[in-house]
């Protein structure tokens, strides 16, 4: 049984696309189809259903997949045991990430990442919508939303502390809210899908339904509208820290933490085979962000000074 054929089959199971899987392994569509045909011929069963749009595993393919993954894992372990080292990450890593976070904290680090892993290419899609990883053929997704999909494995990359903030100009004109209930008398800028702001108060959880002149689906846009004085908003520190450092934004209601606490996650489809390119990407950014992310360190240092 050919290892290259197995590797391609496992990749097809993740991407649901023969051409895309082949491209990740530097194979032409014709060679990829030939590899799968040879694998099916050697096993005497059909492993995938082919359609014009995508492919899916047959019942036999689904049964065979974990064994193929075990074989490839065993090969990697065997190579490492005789000093062959780990598999060099290569091919294309298909990544999806929230637009604002990717622009501010992923893109600036990719040059250094690529210098460490020069044989690895990045194919990134930036969207604030939650995409279907399997349908889109993504290897890994960066998310700062609640994780409800049991078919995904998640690893925390960083804490995602959120605060309520406003511009100095807005506060000078309209005053500063002293308790969460005061927000009902203020103009608030909201993220699409977030109907209530929930606070931890001495009296327990307090849910506030807010209103204002703007709703948007992008964190950068909401932050910039807040800087412009349109109203009060919720922002992650990773998004607002530079404006806070420069005094263009001011935190309010600091004594009332927002609920629930959130994190930045790297998620990938559950599988016993974690591709080296996925592992190195997650490890790199988990180390880069650290237990206390650099954006929080920079803001704390500025406040102390």
C-alpha positions as CSV (number, residue, x, y, z in Angstrom):
1,X,0.0,0.0,0.0
2,X,1.5,3.3,-1.1
3,X,2.1,6.0,1.5
4,X,1.5,8.8,-1.0
5,X,-1.9,7.3,-1.9
6,X,-2.8,7.1,1.8
7,X,-1.7,10.7,2.4
8,X,-3.8,12.0,-0.5
9,X,-6.8,10.0,0.7
10,X,-6.6,11.5,4.2
11,X,-6.3,14.9,2.7
12,X,-9.3,14.4,0.5
13,X,-11.3,13.3,3.6
14,X,-10.5,16.8,5.1
15,X,-11.0,18.9,2.0
16,X,-13.8,17.0,0.2
17,X,-12.1,18.0,-3.0
18,X,-9.6,15.9,-5.0
19,X,-8.0,18.8,-6.9
20,X,-7.6,20.9,-3.7
21,X,-6.1,17.9,-1.8
22,X,-3.7,17.2,-4.6
23,X,-2.7,20.8,-4.9
24,X,-1.8,20.8,-1.1
25,X,0.5,17.9,-1.9
26,X,1.9,19.3,-5.1
27,X,0.0,16.8,-7.3
28,X,-1.8,17.6,-10.5
29,X,-5.6,16.7,-10.7
30,X,-4.8,13.9,-13.1
31,X,-2.2,12.4,-10.8
32,X,-4.4,12.8,-7.8
33,X,-7.3,10.9,-9.5
34,X,-4.9,8.2,-10.6
35,X,-3.6,7.8,-7.0
36,X,-7.1,7.4,-5.6
37,X,-8.0,4.9,-8.4
38,X,-4.9,2.8,-7.5
39,X,-5.7,2.9,-3.8
40,X,-9.3,1.8,-4.5
41,X,-8.0,-0.9,-6.9
42,X,-5.6,-2.2,-4.3
43,X,-8.3,-2.4,-1.6
44,X,-11.0,-3.7,-4.0
45,X,-13.5,-1.1,-2.7
46,X,-14.8,2.3,-3.6
47,X,-13.6,4.9,-1.0
48,X,-15.1,8.1,-2.3
49,X,-18.2,9.3,-4.1
50,X,-17.3,11.8,-6.9
51,X,-19.7,14.6,-8.0
52,X,-19.1,17.7,-10.1
53,X,-18.9,19.9,-7.0
54,X,-17.2,17.8,-4.3
55,X,-16.4,14.3,-3.1
56,X,-17.6,12.5,0.0
57,X,-16.5,9.3,1.6
58,X,-18.3,6.1,1.1
59,X,-19.2,3.9,4.0
60,X,-16.1,1.9,3.3
61,X,-14.1,5.1,3.0
62,X,-15.3,6.3,6.5
63,X,-14.3,2.9,7.9
64,X,-10.9,3.0,6.3
65,X,-10.0,6.6,7.2
66,X,-9.0,6.0,10.9
67,X,-6.8,3.1,9.8
68,X,-5.1,5.2,7.1
69,X,-4.5,7.9,9.7
70,X,-3.0,5.4,12.1
71,X,-0.6,4.1,9.4
72,X,0.6,7.6,8.6
73,X,1.0,8.4,12.3
74,X,3.0,5.2,12.8
75,X,5.3,6.2,9.9
76,X,6.0,9.6,11.5
77,X,6.7,7.9,14.8
78,X,9.0,5.4,13.2
79,X,11.0,8.1,11.4
80,X,11.4,10.1,14.6
81,X,12.6,7.0,16.5
82,X,15.6,6.5,14.2
83,X,16.6,10.2,14.2
84,X,14.8,11.1,11.0
85,X,13.2,14.0,12.9
86,X,9.7,15.3,12.4
87,X,8.0,15.7,9.1
88,X,8.8,19.0,7.5
89,X,5.7,21.2,7.3
90,X,4.9,21.8,3.6
91,X,2.1,22.3,1.2
92,X,-0.7,24.8,1.8
93,X,-2.3,25.6,5.1
94,X,-5.9,26.7,4.5
95,X,-6.8,29.1,7.3
96,X,-9.9,31.1,8.2
97,X,-9.9,33.9,10.8
98,X,-11.9,36.9,11.9
99,X,-11.1,39.9,9.7
100,X,-10.1,42.4,12.4
101,X,-8.0,39.9,14.4
102,X,-6.2,38.5,11.3
103,X,-5.3,42.0,10.1
104,X,-4.0,43.2,13.4
105,X,-2.4,40.0,14.9
106,X,-2.0,37.2,12.3
107,X,-0.8,39.0,9.1
108,X,2.0,41.0,10.8
109,X,3.5,37.7,12.1
110,X,3.3,35.7,8.9
111,X,6.6,36.9,7.5
112,X,8.5,35.6,10.6
113,X,6.4,32.4,10.5
114,X,7.3,31.8,6.8
115,X,11.0,32.3,7.5
116,X,10.8,29.5,10.0
117,X,8.7,27.3,7.7
118,X,9.7,28.3,4.2
119,X,8.1,25.3,2.5
120,X,4.6,26.1,3.9
121,X,2.2,28.4,2.0
122,X,-0.8,30.1,3.6
123,X,-4.2,30.4,2.0
124,X,-6.2,32.7,4.3
125,X,-9.9,33.7,4.3
126,X,-10.8,36.6,6.6
127,X,-14.4,36.8,7.7
128,X,-16.3,37.7,10.8
129,X,-18.9,35.0,10.0
130,X,-18.5,31.5,11.3
131,X,-17.6,29.3,8.3
132,X,-18.1,25.6,7.9
133,X,-14.6,24.3,8.1
134,X,-15.3,20.9,6.5
135,X,-17.4,22.4,3.7
136,X,-14.7,25.0,3.1
137,X,-11.8,22.6,3.3
138,X,-10.0,24.6,6.0
139,X,-7.2,23.1,8.0
140,X,-7.6,25.5,11.0
141,X,-9.8,28.3,12.1
142,X,-9.2,31.2,14.5
143,X,-12.3,31.9,16.5
144,X,-13.3,34.2,19.3
145,X,-16.9,32.9,19.6
146,X,-18.4,30.1,21.7
147,X,-17.5,26.7,20.5
148,X,-20.6,24.5,19.9
149,X,-19.4,22.0,17.3
150,X,-18.4,18.7,18.9
151,X,-16.7,17.6,15.6
152,X,-13.9,20.2,16.2
153,X,-10.9,20.2,18.5
154,X,-10.0,23.5,20.1
155,X,-6.8,24.9,21.6
156,X,-6.8,28.2,23.4
157,X,-4.4,30.8,21.9
158,X,-5.1,33.8,24.2
159,X,-7.5,35.3,26.5
160,X,-10.0,37.7,24.8
161,X,-10.8,40.3,27.4
162,X,-13.6,42.6,26.4
163,X,-14.3,46.1,27.9
164,X,-16.8,48.9,27.5
165,X,-15.2,52.1,26.1
166,X,-16.0,55.5,24.6
167,X,-14.1,58.4,23.2
168,X,-13.2,61.4,25.5
169,X,-15.3,63.6,23.2
170,X,-18.4,61.5,23.7
171,X,-18.0,61.4,27.5
172,X,-17.5,65.1,27.6
173,X,-20.7,65.7,25.7
174,X,-23.0,63.1,27.3
175,X,-21.3,62.1,30.5
176,X,-19.9,58.8,31.8
177,X,-22.2,55.9,32.8
178,X,-21.5,54.9,36.4
179,X,-23.4,51.6,36.4
180,X,-24.6,49.2,33.7
181,X,-28.2,50.4,34.0
182,X,-27.1,53.9,32.9
183,X,-26.4,52.6,29.4
184,X,-30.1,52.7,28.5
185,X,-29.7,56.5,28.5
186,X,-26.7,56.4,26.2
187,X,-26.1,55.9,22.5
188,X,-24.4,52.5,22.0
189,X,-22.7,50.9,19.1
190,X,-23.3,47.2,18.8
191,X,-22.0,44.2,17.0
192,X,-24.5,42.4,14.9
193,X,-25.9,39.4,16.8
194,X,-25.2,40.8,20.2
195,X,-28.6,42.0,21.5
196,X,-27.7,42.3,25.2
197,X,-24.6,43.3,27.1
198,X,-24.2,41.2,30.3
199,X,-22.3,42.4,33.3
200,X,-21.1,40.9,36.5
201,X,-22.4,43.1,39.3
202,X,-22.5,42.8,43.2
203,X,-26.2,42.0,42.7
204,X,-25.4,39.2,40.3
205,X,-25.6,39.0,36.5
206,X,-27.2,42.1,34.9
207,X,-28.4,42.0,31.3
208,X,-28.8,45.3,29.5
209,X,-30.6,45.7,26.2
210,X,-28.9,48.6,24.5
211,X,-29.8,50.9,21.6
212,X,-27.9,53.3,19.4
213,X,-27.2,54.7,16.0
214,X,-25.1,51.9,14.5
215,X,-24.9,48.1,14.3
216,X,-22.1,46.5,12.3
217,X,-20.5,43.1,11.7
218,X,-16.9,44.1,12.0
219,X,-14.9,44.9,15.1
220,X,-12.6,47.5,13.4
221,X,-15.6,49.4,12.2
222,X,-17.3,49.5,15.6
223,X,-14.0,50.6,17.3
224,X,-13.5,53.4,14.7
225,X,-17.1,54.6,15.1
226,X,-16.6,54.7,18.8
227,X,-13.4,56.7,18.4
228,X,-15.3,59.1,16.2
229,X,-17.7,59.8,19.1
230,X,-20.8,58.0,17.8
231,X,-21.4,56.2,21.1
232,X,-20.3,53.7,23.7
233,X,-19.3,50.2,22.6
234,X,-17.9,46.8,23.6
235,X,-14.4,46.1,22.3
236,X,-11.8,43.4,22.8
237,X,-8.6,44.7,24.1
238,X,-6.7,43.2,21.2
239,X,-8.8,45.4,19.0
240,X,-8.8,48.6,21.0
241,X,-5.5,48.6,22.8
242,X,-3.7,51.0,20.5
243,X,-6.6,53.6,20.7
244,X,-6.6,53.2,24.5
245,X,-2.8,53.7,24.6
246,X,-3.2,56.9,22.5
247,X,-6.1,58.2,24.6
248,X,-8.5,58.1,21.7
249,X,-10.6,55.7,23.7
250,X,-11.3,55.5,27.5
251,X,-12.6,52.4,29.4
252,X,-15.8,52.9,31.3
253,X,-17.7,50.7,33.7
254,X,-14.4,49.2,34.7
255,X,-15.8,47.8,38.0
256,X,-18.4,45.7,36.1
257,X,-16.7,42.9,34.1
258,X,-18.5,41.7,31.0
259,X,-19.9,38.2,30.8
260,X,-19.1,35.6,29.6
261,X,-15.3,35.6,29.6
262,X,-14.1,34.7,26.1
263,X,-10.9,33.4,24.5
264,X,-9.2,33.2,21.1
265,X,-9.2,29.6,19.9
266,X,-7.5,27.7,17.2
267,X,-9.9,24.9,16.0
268,X,-9.5,22.1,13.6
269,X,-11.6,19.1,12.5
270,X,-11.3,16.2,15.0
271,X,-9.0,13.6,13.8
272,X,-6.3,11.4,15.1
273,X,-4.0,12.7,12.4
274,X,-3.0,16.3,13.1
275,X,-1.0,17.5,10.1
276,X,2.4,18.9,10.9
277,X,1.5,22.2,9.2
278,X,-1.5,22.6,11.5
279,X,0.6,21.7,14.6
280,X,3.4,24.2,13.9
281,X,1.0,27.0,13.1
282,X,-0.9,26.6,16.3
283,X,2.2,26.1,18.4
284,X,3.8,29.2,16.9
285,X,0.9,31.5,17.6
286,X,0.2,30.1,21.0
287,X,3.8,30.9,21.9
288,X,3.6,34.4,20.3
289,X,0.5,35.4,22.2
290,X,1.6,33.8,25.5
291,X,-0.3,33.5,28.8
292,X,-0.7,37.3,28.9
293,X,-1.0,38.5,25.3
294,X,1.4,41.2,24.2
295,X,-1.5,43.7,23.6
296,X,-2.4,43.5,27.3
297,X,1.2,43.8,28.4
298,X,1.6,46.9,26.2
299,X,-1.5,48.5,27.6
300,X,-0.6,47.7,31.2
301,X,2.8,49.2,30.7
302,X,1.4,52.4,29.3
303,X,-1.1,52.7,32.1
304,X,1.6,52.3,34.7
305,X,3.8,54.9,33.1
